[in-house]
Amino acid sequence: MATYTLSIDDKTPKGKSLISLIKSMNEVVTILSENDVNEPVSPYNQEFVEKIQKSRNSEGKVIKTEDLWK
């Protein structure tokens, strides 16, 4: 699947006809609103990100070096 971003002036006759052509192809084309396109998509699993952020905010645990391998 390929993704294309088009900027179409919907106030001109050619722009209106192009938009109507794209809308008529709704089985093949997925139309996203401008808000959907501008949102960054994270490549990371959201649960994993939350675990990392929780870990960064924690105090941690202090272990003596003598007890490290026990």
N, C-alpha and C positions, 0 to 999 in steps of 0.2 A: 504494500500500500504506500503510495506517495502522498506527500502533503505539499500543497501549494498555497501561497498567500497572495491574494489578489486585492488590489486597491481599485475599486470601480466607482466612478462618479455616477451616482444613481439619479442625478438631476438631468443628465443628457439622455436623448432618445436611444443612442447606442448603448449606454450604460444600463438603461432600463431593460432593453431587449436582451442584453447579456445576462442580467440577473434573472429574468424570466426563463431564459434557456437553462441556466444552471438549476433553478428551482424545479423545472420540469424533469430534470434528470435525478430526482430524489432517490431512486433505487441505487444509483451508482455513486452519488456525491453526498457527502455529509457537510452541511453548512453550519459553521460555528459563528457565534456572535463575536464582536470585537473584544468583549470581556474574556471570552474563552481563550482566544488566541494570545492575549497578553499575559496570562497567568503562567509563571514558570512552573515546569513540571519537574519534580525532584526525581532523580534516578534511584533514590534510596527507599527502602521499605520504611514506612512511617513508624511501625512498632520499634524497629531497630533504632531509629533516630531518637525516639522518646526514651529508650533505655540508655543511650549514650548521654543524652542531656540530663537524665536523672542521676547517672553516675558522676557526671561533672559537678553536680550540685551537692553531692554527698560529702561527708566529712572523711570517709575512708576508714581503714582499719590499720592500726600499727601492730606489726609483728616483730618480735625480737629476732635477730639474725640467727641466734642459736636454735630457735624453734622453727625456723623456716622450712626445714625438710622433715619435720615430725608429722 
